Amino acid sequence: MNNEIGSETISLASDIPQTDPANDAFGYAPFANRIANAVYKTPSPQGLVIAIHGVWGSGKSSLLNFVRYYLTQIQDENQPIIIEFNPWWFKNSDDLAVQFLRLFQKPLIGRTEKLQEIGDLLAKYSSSIGKVAAYYSGIPWLDKFFNFILSFGGKKAMDVPALKKELAIKLKAANKRFVFIIDDIDRLTPTEIRELFKVIKALADFPNVIYLLSFDRKVVADALNASLKVDGDAYLEKIVQIPFSLPTADRLKLRHKLFQELDKILNVYPAQRLDQNYWRNIYYEGLDHYVRKPRDIVRLTNSISVLYPALSGEVNPVDFIALEFLRIFEQEVYELISLNKDKFTGSKNSGHQEDAKLIKFHDTWFNNVAKNKKVSVQALIIRLFPRLESVWENRTFDQSVLSDWRKQMRVCSPEYFDVYFQFGVPSEAIRRAELLSLINLAAFDTLSAGEVLKQASIITRSDGTSKAREYLERLRDVHDDITPESAKGLISILFDLGDELLTPGDNQGGFLSVANEMRLFWTIQELLNRLTKDDWIELIKDVITNKRAIGLIVYFSGIIDRTYSKQESTRTGRDERFDEQFILTMREIVLQRLNVIDEMELLKIPNFVFVIHYWEQLSSNEFVADKLKPIIDSDSYLPIFLEKYLNFEMNQSGNDSVATRYPRLDPKAFETLTDITVLENRVREMLNRTDLIGDQRVAGEQYLRSMKLIREGKGPDDFLSDEEL
């Protein structure tokens, strides 16, 4: 994959809680306002403890921030003093208690005379106040801490109740409300949670002091149960006077927020129009179930923000989003899919035995899905991979749908599946944007577009094929994006560069390999379908007359000629685009070009054998033999000529795990051009040379083997070993 840092903009949400109710996306602000009013207006609170309960990621911190915001908007002299206490800042229980009291004292410095007196008293006797907490709560660590302080301060234990009474009187007389806000309690360790609640319990009964806590009740109750060996819920009930459960986020608001965030991403990278109907089916059948709290949206959109820019235009956006849901919420299912491409992609199965195996495979993993998620997971998987309808719904698709899935860049298409799980397009692959750029360029600048393909032809990928081959194959996937002008430009380019565009490596593929000329022919046919009959006939006449790729020109003409002749003889399935006059004109143009071709140009043609056979068909054996006589008679050209007739076949027996590649050369293929018997002695002499290159020596050896078989009356498939030769 391309690891270079690009220029695309990626916007990540840090999951920082909202602070301004104006940004409330989930309807929490009204509830926060009611809590703020209660905090402000409750008459003479005496150590009131309010708790907001909610699971992680549900928005508790945002709710507390909204409460803080509303309290700070109070403009009269009775605005509460807000003290934020974060227990994460302190390393041990002693530190926790002392810092708690210091935070209480800090905002009183420099205020009114009454508040300053309270602040001074807190500063002077903070350690002793810690002892007050221990005195009434029986906390051992506070007793130990107090004893240490007393050894230096000279205080007597019996002075402590009086001190607390004095502080209580001053706090009440100050007529000022203090609000301690403590968030994220459920993220502490069980020991830390225990110590925090001990401090709150010990200091909770001061007048005009309110504690506003936020935590997941189950997490904290379990922690208290583990650390104190008590009923955690009962313990909380003794401390918390007013518990609230965070309001469930409105489902419509959650959806709206998710869609809003996804739109931001897709609008920046609008590579493909989103199929709204497909999206609605995918979302409401398989995805909506997973969006339960605000943090779910943050996790999803952060992931998509990072990964989608590298894949924009290379994947179906709906499929990509759906797979991200699986990766985040159903990781085991996601990983299973990524490792079993053959069991999810494609349109149909192989046979009854294979079908049974496939059903067993899918039933096995599906049985492990949580019961409350089965409906959503199954609906989502069937939408993403329609092949599974044959497993769960007894429905199949024929092969024709594969083309549509490929054009839509669906994950169920075998050609696109891997891209979804690579988090980026491999560096040697062609991005859809590159493909569309070539198409658009071909409409008005064939020279530049041709240069793109030429450069692609010299880039060899890891499988040995060229990048140009992928361009040709993928043009079929963007059929609807090819305008008539682009089609004309691309056809012109292919007839100009076709003979040099594809490499020998592009011919590989074993039993199912497709010759380069056939791949070019199919591409041109696809492009011709974008034109009207009159347009493409005039275009073909022009390119076969003026363009350079004589090998492709002859191949294209020969295939059309044979197809038309076959249609004439059978009178069935006739292609109305062809007529006799067009065929005659095309033959005449091709023959004229072949008759004036020089020796070196002829030997450079990649599909030399096809060209010679069709030339003989258009002219005569004698004429073509006379044109090729200088080549065959030349000792320099003879090795090149023989190599043109060499081909390789794949053979695999029942006991072989891989196919074997065998060279073949049949002298009868060119016996109309020369006396193959007389040529035999020259070939023997040729094999004594040391300057043969490529497969020229193999071609000579195969020629001699075949000649021996011919003399013995054997067929060309009989094989002679080197010893027999």
Secondary structure, 3 states (H helix, E strand, C coil): CCCCCCCCCCCCCCCCCCCCHHHCCCCCHHHHHHHHHHHHHCCCCECEEEEEECCCCCCHHHHHHHHHHHHHCCCCCCCCEEEECCHHHCCCHHHHHHHHHHHHHHHHCCCCHHHHHHHHHHHHCHHHHHHHHHHHHCCHHHHHHHHHHHHHHCCCHHHHHHHHHHHHHHHHHHCCCEEEEECCHHHCCHHHHHHHHHHHHHHCCCECEEEEEEECHHHHHHHHHHHHCCCHHHHHHHHCCEEEECCCCCHHHHHHHHHHHHHHHHHHCCCCCCCHHHHHHHHHHHHHHHCCCHHHHHHHHHHHHHHHHHHCCCCCHHHHHHHHHHHHHCHHHHHHHHCCHHHHCCCCCCCHHHHHHHHHHHHHHHHCCCHHHHHHHHHHHHHHCHHHHHHHCCCCCCCCHHHHHHHCCCCCCHHHHHHHCCCCCCCCCCCHHHHHHHHHHHCCCHHHHHHHHHHHHCCECCCCCEHHHHHHHHHHHHHHHCCHHHHHHHHHHHHHHHHHHCCHHHHCCHHHCCCHHHHHHHHHHHHHCCCCHHHHHHHHHHHHHHCCCHHHHHHHHHHHHHHHHHHHHHCCCCCCCCCHHHHHHHHHHHHHHHHCCCHHHHHCCCCHHHHHHHHHHHCCHHHHHHHHHHHHHCCCCHHHHHHHCCEEEEECCCCCCCCEEEEECCHHHHCCCCCHHHHHHHHHHHCCCCCCCCCHHHHHHHHHHHHHHHHCCCCCCCCCCCCCC
